Amino acid sequence: MKKFFKSAAILACGFGLMMTATSCHKEADTVVTETVDIDKASPKVLMVVVNQPGATVKYGTKTLTAGAGNVYTLEGAAAKGKLTITKAGYLDQTIDVDFGSRNVVTLDVALVAAPTPVSPAVAATTDVTNSTGNQGESDGVVATLGTTSSTVASGDDSEGYSIVVYTPAAGTYGDPEEGDEYKAGSSEGYVAPYALNCTPDGVTFAGDGIPVTVKIPEAEDGLEFDVLDKDGKSANNVAFKDNVLSANLQHFSIWSIILKTSVTKVQKDNTVLTTGSLTAGKNTISYKKYVGFDTTITNKKSILYKFLKALLGVAKRQNNAKTVIDSPAAGSYVIKQVTKTYTFKCGNKSFQATTYGKVSADVTYDSADSGSEEPIIVHSGGSNE
């Protein structure tokens, strides 16, 4: 842990919040460098990117503000809450959000059109497949229910059969740590690049269950899959070969297609956002910070890329930000942001992603020039443009 020599205060402009920062080292007798946590002076921000315009996005009772590119934002969000995304003609999605230690949570939501059910009479002679439109929404994934080779054990199927493939809006998992595992029964939970919405909900099937096949063009052999219901119970006979995932579903509901993935390495670093000089008094500094994740996976249809979106939120974006540093003397500043690079493994495949975290400023000045022991005051704000 660093040893500190001089206290500094951070004041959040417009939010009446004062926090304490501390100096991280001392050069010569009078030159001081203080590190101030800029993010602590800012409100919690929830940012949701939706693939469809015209959605209604709510966090608890608060409606998020729609911006360019179907980006919805809410400043001053509660630390925990329920996010709902709705649009007429599309399946609703609900997400439990927990900021934890983070100041910004970003989520990527893909709404899909509600299906048209197939009557039991037709389903008895022809297997039920997700619609052509839904195949387009899911990057070419084709899911087929073996309705012609299954027997209903209980429940009412009079409303007809349907299957929809979608990328579920992920919950918030916190920062991954080395050794974490994402699979059924693990403390970290599981991550679903895809989910199957099968109706009529609650219908059960005899024997091993109704067969389902899911052809995933952008998946490679060597990956490890599971198919789980909403209670975390696995489907029967799960297998994956030649881009086709197969299983038997004991009942109809929402089934999550998960990748059994572990975190094998975490590397923490800092990236410099901007540097400059300070004069004694108030200095307004505009800069750009990052949110989301970056990865070397370039194919955005890849199931590995969808796993990262489900776990880490939106792809890397730049946001405008501004801070005011009230320095007791002339000096300089370095604004930096924490990065974490994760190495994941699924089956025989390894892949990486980098996330962007807290922002801080190293402020250096000569205390002999200040004539006092005044603290550095930081007023933070910005936008999510």
N, C-alpha and C positions, 0 to 999 in steps of 0.2 A: 504494500500500500504506500502511496506517495506521502512524504512528509511535507506539511505546508507551513508557511511562514507568515502569511498575512491574510486576514479575512476580507472577503468581498461580498457585497450584497447584490442580489438580482431582484429587480422590481418589474413585475409584469404589468405592462401598460394596459389600462382599461380593465384589469381584472383584480386589482387590489391585492396582489399576492407578492410577498417578499420572501426571498430565499437567500441562502448563504452559499457563497463559493469560496474557495481557498486557493492561495498561491501554491504553485507546484514546485518552484525552485527559486533560488536567489543568485544573481550574478554580481560579483564584486561586493561592494558594501551597500550600494544604494539602488542598483538596477534590479527591478522586481518583475517577474512574470506571473501573472495570475490567470488561472483557468476558470472561466465562468460557463455554466451550463445554460445555453440559450434556450433549449427546448423546455426547461422547467418554467420559463417565463411565458410560455405559450399555452393556449387552451388545447384540450384534446380534440383531434380532428378525425372524423370518420369520412372516408372517401369511397364511393361505390361506383364502379364502371359497369353499365348495363348495355347489353348488345342490341337493345331495342329502344327507339325513342318513345316518349309518351307513357313511360311506366310511372307508377306511384311508389315512392320509396319512403318508408317510415322507420324511425328508430324510436321504439316506444310510441309516444303520442306525437312526436315531432316529425314533420315532413322535411326531407332533405331538399336542398336547393339544386335544381337542375342547371347544368352549365353546358358549354360546348363539348361535343363528342360524347354526349350521354353520360357525363360525369356528374354524380350527385354528391354534395358535400354537406357536412354539418359541423360547425365549430362549437366548442363547448359541450361536446357529447359526454354523457354519463359513462363511468368506467365500465359498467356492464349493462346489457340490455338486449332486446330482441329486435332484429331487423326484418322487415317484411317488404317484399317486392311483388307488386301485382300489376296486371294489365289485362283488359278484357280480351278473351280468346286465347290466353296463354296460361300455363300452369303457374300457380303461385309458388313462391319460394320464401322460406323463413330460416333465419340464421341467428344463432346465439353468439353475441359479440362480447368479448372480454379483452379490454385493453391491456390488462396486466401492468407491466412497467413501461409500456410503449406510449408515446405521445400521439402517434398517427397509426390508424388501422386502415388498410386498403383492401378492398374486395372486388373480385371480378365476377359478375353475374351473367349467365347466359339463359335467357328465357326461351322456352320452346312452346310452339302452338299446341293447344289442347287437341287430343285425338278424336276421331270419329269411330265409335265402337263398331265391331263386326258382330252380326247376330249369331246366336248359338247354332242356328241351322247351317249357316255358311261356315262357321268355325269347325263344325263337325266333319266337313268335307275338304276344307282348305286351311292349311296352317296360316296363322295370323302373323303378319310382318309389319314393322313400323312403316309409316307412309313414306313416299318418295320425298315429300317436303321435310319430314323429320330426318331422313337420311342426309339431306343437304344441311340441315341445322347442326347435325352431329358429325360433320366432316366425313360423310360416307359410311358411317357405321350402320350395318344392317342387322337387325335383331329379329329372330323368328321364334314364335311360340309353337310347340308341337301339339296344337289343339286336336289334331286328328289321331294322335296316339296316346291320349291321356284320358283319365276318368275322374270326374268331379266326385270328391268324397263328401263335401259339405259346403253350404253356402248357396247363394242365389246368383246365377249367371245370366238371368233374363235380360239384363241391361246390355249384354254383349261384351266382347273381348277387345282389348287394345293393349299395345305396348309402345312406349315412347322412350327413346334414348336421349339423355341430356347430361350436361356437365353440372353437377349440383353446386349451388352456392356453398362455399366452404365455411365452416366455423372458424374461430381463431384459435390457433394451437400454441401460441407463445413461441419463443425462440427455440429452435431445435438445439439439442445438445448431443455431443459425441456419445454414441451408444444407444441413442433413442431408436425405437422400433415402431413402425406404423403397420399394425396388423391387428387382427381380431384378438381381443383379450389383453392387449398391451396397455400400460398406463398412459401412453401418449395418444391412444386412440388410433383410428385408421383414416386414411385419406382416399377419397374416391374420385378418380379422373372421370368416371362415368357412373350413371345410375340408370336403372330400368324402372319405369313406372308402369306396373301391370295392373289391369283392371279386368273384372270387378274386384275391388279390394275385399279381402277376407275369405275368398273362395279357397278351399283346400283340395288337394288332389291325392288320389290313391297311390300306393306303392312308393317309389322313390320321388314322385312328383312329376310335374309337367316338364318335358324337356325344353330347353331354350338354347339357341346358338346365337352368338354375337360375333359377327365378322368385323374386325377392327383393322382397317388397311394400314394405319400408322402405328402398328405394334410389331415388335420383333420377337422371334423365338428366343428363349432363354430368360424371359421375364417370369416372375412368379405372381400368380393371381389368386384371388379369393372372391367369392360372391356372398355378401352378407345381407340379412334382412335388417329391419330397423332396430331389432333387439341384439344385433351382433352375432346371430346364429348363421353358420355357413350353410349354403346350399349343398345338395348331394352331387357327387361325381364331378367335381370341378376339374376341368382340364383345358389346356391351351396348346394349340399346334397349328402351324401354317396360318397365322393371323385369325384363327377362329377359337373363341372361348365357348366352351360348352358346360352345361350344368343341368341339374334337375331342381326345380323350385317346388318346395313343399306346399306353398300357398302363394296367393297374389298379394302384393303390397309394393312398396318401393324397395328394390334390391340394389345395393351398392356394389359396383365392380371396383375392387381395390388392388393396388400393387403392394405386395409385401416388401417393404423398403426399410432400410436401416441407415443411420447417420454414422459414417466411419471416421470423419474428421471435421473439425471446426477450426478455422483460422481467423483470428480477429486482427483488424488493422484500422488505419485511418486514411481517409482521402481528404486532401486540402481543397476546399471550395473557393476560397479567395484570400488574398493578403493585401495589406496596405498600411498607410501611415495614419497616425492619430494626432490631432491637436489637443491641447488642454481644453476640457469642456465637452460639449455634446457633439458626437460624430454619428451621422446617419449612414449606415452601410446597407446597400442592397446586394443581394446575392441569390444564387439558385441552389436549392438543395434537392436531394433525390428521395423518392419513395419507391417502394416495390422491390422487385428482384431483377437481376441480370443473369444470363446464363449463356453458355457456349452452344446450347441446343438452338439451332436456327429454324428448324421445322416446327412451326407453331401448331401444326396438326398432330404432332407426335404425342403419344400417350404419356411420355416422360415429361414433356412440356406442360401438359394438362395436369399432371401430378403436382408440378411446381406451382402452378396457378392456384390449385386447390389448397396447397399447404401455405404458400407465402403471399398470396394476394395478386395484385396487378403487376404487370411487367414494368420495368424501370421507367419512371417519369421524372421530369424536372418541375419543381414548383418554385414560384417567386417567393422570396422571403426578405424581410427587412428587420434590422436591429439598430438600436441607438445606444452607443457606448459613451457614457459620461466619464471621461478619463481625468484623473487629477493632474496629469502632466502630459506633455507630448510623448509619443511613443509609436508603437506599431501593433498590428493585430494579425493573427492567423485564425481563420474560421475553418473548422474541420468537421468531418462527419465519420462516425464509426461505421466500418464495414465488417461483415462476417461472411466468409466463404465456406460453404458446406459441401462436403463430398458425400453423395448418397450411393447406396448399392441396392439393386433389385435383381435377384437371380444372379446372372453372370455379367450384368451391365452396371457400370459406374458412371455417374454424371455429377456435375457441379452447378451450384448457383450461389450468387452473392446478394446479400441484402444490405440495406442502408438504414442506419439507426440514428442515435442521438447526435445532435449538433452542439458544438462548444466553441469557445473562442479563447485562444491564448493571447493575452494582452500584456505587452512589455512596456515599461516606462521607468524613468529614473525618479525614485521617491524623493531625492534631494531637490528636484525641480518643483515638486508639488507643494512643499512648505507645510504639509500636514499629512495625517494618516487617513485621509478621506478614502472611502471605498469606491470601487468601480460600480456604477449603476448601469444596468442594461434594461432597456425597454424593447421587448420582442413582439413582432407581429408579422404579417405577411398574407399571402393568398395562396390558393391552390390552382392558379391558372396554369 
